Amino acid sequence: MAPRITDPRFYADEQIIGLGECLAVARHDVLYCGHPQIPECPRGIHDDEWIPLVAKRGLVAITRDKHIRTRPAEKLAVKESGLRRFVIGDKRDIGTWGWLVLLVRYWDAMETVVADHPTGPWLYSVNRSGVSEFLLDD
């Protein structure tokens, strides 16, 4: 069973469930899809369903799903909920270990983004070049 998180701040979606579980062990402020402390987001939940739930809790989403910004229902859910999110971007699949290394390398920069942008919606990409803002389409 995962440790009790007293002040969750981040949410890892189902596409990166293994990474989310690793982060939750290393950091006590990370929840993931299927985590016992976020029962409203079970495994198998659709993106347009978890987006408003995660945003309502004030969590910052971490995902690999770049298509959320282009699918109409998900795009609307992001806009209406004000979801803040980081997308792990890489041209190739570097796997859970590679993603973990990448996030650890840039976690301080991610924390700065969160502190500087307390409200959303916003989207930042995290890749080998660093953390950069990705402009949202209206």
C-alpha positions, 0 to 999 in steps of 0.5 A: 500500500502506498504511503499516506500523502498529506499534501498531494501536489502532482498527479501522474496519468495512466500512460506513465503509471510505472513512473507515477508509482516510482515518483510516489515512493520517492516523493510523498506529494505525488499521486497516480492513476489508481492511487488509493488517495484519489479513488475518483481516478481509477485505472481505465478512466478516460482523459476527459474524465480525470482532467477536471477531477485532477484540476479541481484538487489543484494537482499538477498533471504529469503525462506523456499524452501530447494529444490531449491538446488536440482532442476536442473533449479533452481540450475543452476539459483542460480549458474549462478546468484550468489544468496545469500540466507537464508533458514528458516529450521525447522523439523516442520512448526512453522508458520508465527509467529514462523518464525518471532520470529526465524528471529528476534532472529538471524537477527544480525547474518544474517547481519554479514553473508551478510557483510562478504559475499557480493557475492554469491552464498551462502546458510545459514540455519536459525533454532532454533540452529542459522545461519549456512552455508550450502555447495552448491553442484556443 
